[in-house]
Amino acid sequence: MDFLYILTLETREGGRATCTGVIAPREGATRQSVLMDLKAEIERARPTLCGSIILYFSLERDSLYAA
């Protein structure tokens, strides 16, 4: 099942970045594990965000209709 995420991070210097996308979490994943995996992936791709704080996180089913 696919999920839409929105994650906003803020650096210690006050810079902000909002990342969005669609993911298919592994079976047994929790909201916490998805959040930490996404944050780590974003920080690897954008080193200026390393050590940033989480301002906002949303994770919802991407489908608008029941399967």
Sequence and secondary structure as in RCSB ss.txt:
>XXXX:A:sequence
MDFLYILTLETREGGRATCTGVIAPREGATRQSVLMDLKAEIERARPTLCGSIILYFSLERDSLYAA
>XXXX:A:secstr
  EEEEEEEE TTS EEEEEEEE   TT  HHHHHHHHHHHHHHH GGGTT EEEEEEEEES SS  
